[in-house]
């Protein structure tokens, strides 16, 4: 895997995805972070990586609010909670 794919990061974030703690590099989108966690599968998914296919749609919970977002366009942040994932991500994680 290309070591520069995830950019210049100093630390790993912890993101909860469907109850599972996943570490991913800071300063990356959520989908790129999932690729970091599952490098053998996520790169081969049906993802456009540019916001047009919606195959990466996830639900992010912030307090009592839940929002549907595209994992390829939203930056991951420490403590983020993902409570629902697309079928394509589920198939690959
Ligand atoms: S990968 Fe296509 S919209 Fe995110």
Boltz pocket constraint, residues with backbone or C-beta under 6 A from the ligand:
constraints:
  - pocket:
      binder: B
      contacts: [[A, 46], [A, 47], [A, 48], [A, 49], [A, 50], [A, 51], [A, 52], [A, 53], [A, 54], [A, 55], [A, 56], [A, 57], [A, 70], [A, 71], [A, 72], [A, 73]]
      max_distance: 6.0
